[in-house]
């Protein structure tokens, strides 16, 4: 376009020049070698311009003839180069598609048409072809050659890094990532890999410094960078909690400013404040986190914030949590646990059953088994709740890469990835899935067997041993077995025989269950006539 405009401009200038000469006629005389030549000025200008154009044409023809061998050579070289690039493109597409034969064929053709020194992508094609064919040593050699070339250094280092990760050579992968991050700090994979390696080594200060550099270079998004820095600050606060609670508190508060939904940051900050005897501020942080996300760890730390509190004091704190998030399974289970410790068994049973109706999980039924043991001590009812726990979904836990941890960790022990743990229910094994699905809480409560009477307990010649402590570890070994407790069918005695038995036997003790529970006599009757009161079986 520019050339066309320039040509048009030249033509206009010539036209204007000839028009100017035509408006100003004149004569031109030239005496050369005794001859006098006369002509008009317009004719002389035309001859001069024509002569100049002829000279240029002659020069162009001579230059074309002189440069013709080089032109022909350049033409064939360009054609060869185009064929080589076409082969290189086809080979890269074949390597990406996994066609090893075509990739190898195109690699050899492109190397024959293009010099590898001029086109480093040939090394990449050969390395990818070797990877497809399973020749990992050859691929590693190609990546090493690329890493030594300044033009392909980053590409070669990435290939070496991926190969080291595949072989499990974490130290070599760390060195390649750090070398790439040093040479090219704008590479996200190198920065993130170096960040993960420093996090695995618990080098929190270096990891935070590297993350700040990556944020300045706009490698990570703002939200992702804030989250990762909050995790790193939380990890550093956990490491400093025992030695320096004040520094741990500062790091925890900084982490909460970056991400106020990070539960471990709230926990470590509250622990640091509790060690500084700042109970009110620590409880306030836990309450804010509880309103956002009711978490069992938050409830446990909040209830036991003060070591000298009695069981009734802990129950009051649990009820306060319930008031903050009512109709919540975690809050109800927390109140039930505190009520069990305070020996307020009716309240504990009511809250635990309400929690089971909201979320029938394993821990809730285990809690009901503990309450049953403290309330009635009936082995059949205890086993009933434990059977329900075996069939119930697992409780959420800190899970990362298929591994659960009792507490939060900043780095996954499997992949070494930063911020990998999430609070979620672990995946059930295929063998643990039941055909009938999970039980409902209402059905479990309705099918609760009656309390065993004193007569039936005495008839047993060899009493069964008390069940083991209802813990998730015990249930883990028996997850694949579902204990089916048949309902007890007690024979209803005749009225005459019932009177004789009531006269001979002592009344069954009252364990604190409400009067509407099947198999438990009215407590008021026991208080009025403890020696003559009988019992009823439903």
N, C-alpha and C positions, 0 to 999 in steps of 0.2 A: 504494500500500500504506500509506503514511504517512497519507494522507487518510482512509482507511477506519479505521485505528486511532484517529485523532483523533475521528472521528464516533462510534465506539463508546464512546470515553472520555467524550464529552459526554453521550451518552444515559445512561450509568451514573451520571454525576454528577447529572443531573436526577432519575433514579429514586431515588437515595439521598436527595436533597433532599426529594422528596415523601414518602418513607417517614418521614423524620425529622419532617416537619410532621404527618403522620398520627398519629404516636405522641404528639404534643404539641398537642392541639386547643386552639383559642382563638377569640375573637370579635373582629371588627374593626368599629369604628363610625366613620362619616365624615359630618360636617355640612358641607354646601356649599350656599350661597345659601338658607339657611333650611330645608333639607331634611336629614333624617338618614337615612343609609344604613348598614344593618347587614348583615354577612355573616360567614361563617366565614373563618378564616385560610387554609384550604386553597383555598377558592373564590377568595379575593382573589389568592393566588399564581398560580393557574391563569389568571385573567383578565390579570394583569400579564405573564406570559410569553407568552400568546397575542397580546397587544397588541404586544409587542416583535417577535415574529416577523412580524406583519402589517406593521409599519413597515419591516422589512428587505425584505420581499417588494415592497412598493410602491417602495422606493428602487431595488431591482434592475430593476423594470420600467421605471421612468423612465430609468435609466441606459442600459438596452438600447435604448429608443426614441431617446434622444439620440445614442448612438454607432452607431446602425445604418448611416448613410451611410459612416462610416469602416470599419465591419466589412465591408460589402459591397465597398468598394474594396480592402481588404486581402485579401479572399478572391480577387478576380480577379487581384490583383498576385501573390499566392502561386501561383496556378494558372499564370500567365504565367511566373513564375520557374522553376517545376517543368518546364514545357515547354522553357524555355531550357536548363536543366541537362541535360535528356534529349537535346536536340540537341547540346549540347557533348560529352556522353559519347559519343554516336554518332559525332560528328566525330573525336574523338580515337582511337576504335577504328578508324575508316576510315583515318585518317592512318597509324596504326601498321600497318595491313594494306596500305597503298600504294594505296588507292582515292582518287585525286585528285578525281574528280567529286563523289563523295559527301562527301568532306571539305570541299570548297569550298561545297557546298550547305548542309551543316550549320553551317559557319562563318558564312555569311551569316544563317542562321536564328537562331543563338544570339546574334549581335550585335544582331539586331532584337528579341530577347526579353529579353536581359540587357545591362545597361550594362557596357562594358569597364572602366570605372573601378572597378566593384564586383567584377568577376570577371576577374583578370589571366590566367586560363587561356585566355581568348579570344585573346590575343596569341600564346600558345604554339600554339594550333590554327592560326592564320593563318600563323605562321612555318613550321610543319611542312607545311602545305598548299603553301606557296610552294616549299619544298625539294623536295617530290614533283613539282611541276610544272616544276622547273628554274629557277625565278625566284629566283636566289640573292641578287640585290641587294635584292629585297623582303624576303626572309627576314632578311638582315643588318640591314635597317632595323628590323624588328620586334624582333630581339634587342638592338639598341641601345636601343630604347625600354624593353625589359624590364630592361636593365642600369642604366638611370637610375632605375628604381623600386626603392626599398628592399625592397619585398616580394618582388620577382622578380629581384633583382640577381644572385644566384648562378646562376639558371637562364639568364639572358641572357648572362652571362659564359661559361658553358659552351658555349652555342650559338655565340658569337663565336669561342671557342677552337677548336671543331671546324671551323668554317668556315675559319679561318686555317690550320689543319693541312691541310685539303683543298686549299687553294690553294697550299700550300708556303710561306706567309708565316711562317717560324719566329720571326722577331723579334716580330711582332704576337701570335703564339700565346704567346710567352714573357711578354709584357706582360699579356695577359689572365689567364694562369695566376697570375702574381705578384699581380695585383690581387685575384683571387679568394682566393688563399692569405692575403693580408693582411686582407681583410674577413671571411673565414670559414676560419680555419686548420683546421677540423675536416673539410674536404672532402678526401677521399683523392685524387681526380683532380687537383686543383689542386696539392696537395703533391707528388705523384709527377711531374707535368709540370714543376714548378719545379725539382725535384731533378734531372730529366734535363737540363734546360736548363743548370743550373749545372755539371753534370758535363761537358756538351759544351764549356763554356767553361773547363774545367779549374779551376774555382773550388772546390777540394776542401774548404777550410775552411768556406765558406758552405754547401756541400752537407751536410757533416757536422753543422753547427749546425742546419740545417733538419730533418735526419733525427732529431736528438735531440729537437727540439720535437714532431715528429710521434709519436715514441715516447711522449713524456709525455702526449700527447692521445689515445693508444690508437687512432691512425689505422691503423697497420700492426700485423700480428701480430708476436709476439716473434721467431719464426724468420725471417720475411722481413726484419724490421728488422735483425737481427744479420747476415744475409747481405749486405744492401746496405751496411751500415756496414763490414763486412770488405772489400768491394770498394773502397769509397771510401778506406779506410786503405791498402790495397794500392796504389791509384793514387797517393796522396800519397807513399807510400814510394818508388815508382818515380821520381817527380819529384824527390825529395830525395836519391836515391842518389849522384849524382855530387858534389853540393855538400856534403851533410851525411849521411854514412853512419850516424852515431849516431842521428839522428832517424829515418832510414829504417828502421833496425833496430827502434827502439821501435814505430813504426807497424806494421811487419811482425809483430812479436810480438803486438801487440794484435789484429791481424786474425786471426792463428792462434788466439787464445783465443776469438774469436767464431765462427770456422769453421775447424776443423782440417783440412778436406778441400780447402781452396782452394790449388791448386798454385801459382799466381802469387805468393801471399803467402809460401809457403815458399821460392820461388826468390829473391825480392827480399830476404828476411831472410837467407838464406844468403850472398848476394852481399855484403850489408852486413857480415856477420860476417867473411867472407873478406878484405874490405878493411881490417878492423880486426885482421887476423892471428889471428883466433880460429877456426882451422881445425876444431878438435874440435867446438865447439858448432854451427858451421854444418853440418858433416858429420852430426852427430846429428839436426838438423832434417830434412835431406834423407833420412836413413835412415828416420825415422819416416814421412815422407810416402811414401817408396818402398814401405814395408810396406803402407800403406793403398791406394795407387794407383801401380803401376809406370808412370811417365811418361817418355817419351824426354828431355824437357827436364831432368827431375830427374837422370836417368842421365848426361846430357852434362855438366851442371854438377858432379856428384859426381866423375866421372872426371877432369875438368880443373880440379879445385878449386885445385891448386897449379901455378903457371905453370912452375916449374923442374923438374917431374917428367919423367923419361924415359918412353919408350914402354913399357918393362917395368913401371915404377911405375904407369902408367895401366892397364895390363893387370891388375895385382894388384887395383887398386881396382874394376875392372869385375868381376873374379871374386868380390869380396866382395859386390857387389850381386846377383850370381847366387846366392850362397849365402843371401842374405836372402829372395829369391823365386825358388826353383828352378822349372824347367819353365815358364818364362815367355818368350814370344817377344821381348819388349822386352829382357829381361835377356840372352838368348842373342845377339841382334843387337848389343847393347852390347859383349859379350865378343868377338864376331867383329870388330867395327870396331877395338877395341883390339889384338887379335891381328894384324890386318892392318897396323896402324901399327908393331907390334913385329916384323913380318916372320916371325911364326910362322904360316905359311900353312896347314899341315894343321889346326891348331887353329881357325883362322879359318874354313876351309871346313866343318869338322865342325859348329861352332856355327851358322854361317849356314844350313846345310842343315837342322839341327834347328829353327831358327826358322821356316824356310819350311814345314816339316811342320806346325808349330803354327798359324801365320798366314801363308799365302802372299800377302803384300802386295807392293806395288810396290817399296818400299825394300829389302826383303830380297833380291829378285832383282837389283836394281841393285848391292847389296853383293856378291852372288855374281859378277856381271860384273866388278867391280873386283878381287875375289880371283882370278878366272880370268885377268885381264890381268896381275896381278903374278905368278901362279904359272906358267902355261903360255904366255901371250901368244898363244894360238890365237884367230884372229879368228872362226872358225866357232863355237867354244864361247862366246865373248863375245857374239856376236850371238844365240846360242840363249838365253842368260840375259836379254838385253835384250828379245827377243821375248816371253819369259815375263812380264817386267815390264810390257810393253805390255798384256798380256791380264789382268793381275792387278788386284784391287781397290785402290783408292787408300788411302793411309795416312790415319789420323785427323789432323785439323788443327783449329786454332782457327777455328770457323765461327760466323757470325752473319748472319742474314737472307740466306742464300745466298752470302755472301762469306767467303772464307778469308783468314787472316792468318798470316804466318810467326811472329808472336808474339802473346801475349795482349794485348787492349786492354780497358779498363774500359767503353768506350762503343761502341756499334755505329756505324760510319761511314755506314750507310744510314738507319736509323730514329732514331738518337740515343738508343736505349734503354740504360739502365744495366744492367750484368751480362747482356749479350746473348750473349757468346761462350761457346761450349761446345766441349769436346774430343770431336769426332765425325768420322766419315768423311764427306767431302763427297758430295753427291748426284751420281750419274753422269748424264751427258747421255744423251738417248735414242739418239743416233747412236753412242754408245760402247758400247752393250750388244751383247754377242756372242750368236750363236745357240747356240753350244755351251757357253756358260757360262765360268766361270773355270777355269784349269788347276789340277790338283793338283800338290803338290810332289813326290810320289813319281813321278808320270808324267814331270814335267819332269826329274828327276834320272836316271830310266831312259833317257829319250830323248836324253841328253847325247851329242853326237857325239864320236868318238875324237879324240885329239890329232893334228894334222897332222904327218906325218913330215918329215924334212929333204929327202927326195927330192921330195915333192909341193910343198914350198915353193920349191925351186930351179927346178921346171918352169915355174912361173908367169912369164910374160913381163913382165906389168905387174902388180905386186902391188897389191891394193886398199889404199886408205888406211886407217889405223887408225881405229877407231870413235871418235866424239866422246865427250867425258866423259859418263858415264852419270849424268845429273842429271834430276830430275823436270821441269825446264823443257823439256828436249829431248823427253821423253816426252809432255808436254802437247800439243806440236804434232803428234805422230804418234799420238795416242790412238785415232783412228778407223781407223788402218791396223794390221793384224795381220801381222807378218812371220812367214812360215812358212819355217823352215829345213829343207830336206830332209836326211834322213840321208845321210851320205857312204857310198857303197858302193865300197870299195877292192877292186881286183882282187887276188886272192891269187896271187902268182907261184909258179912251180914250184920244187921244192927245189933243182934245179941252178942255176936262174937266181938264186934267193935267195942261194946261196953266192957266185956271181960278184959280185952287187951288194954283198954284205957285204964282199967282199975289196976292192972298188974304193972304196966309200964309207966315210966316217967315221961312227961311231955317233952317233945323235941325242942331244942333251944331255938330262939329267934335270932336270925343273923342280920337283921336290919333291912330286909327287903320290904317294899310297900305291900299293903294287904291285898292288892289286886293281882299279885304274882301267883301263878298256879303252884300249888303244893306248899304254900306257906300259910300258917294259921294267922288269925287276927291277933296282933300284938296286944290289943286291949284285953282280950280274953285271958292271955297269959299273965297280965299284970293283976287281974282281979282274982283269979283262982289258979295259981300256978300248979297246984298239986292235983287238981281235978280236970284241968282243961285237956281236951283231946285235940286231934288234928284231923284234917280232911285231905283227901287225895282227889284231884280233879283229873 
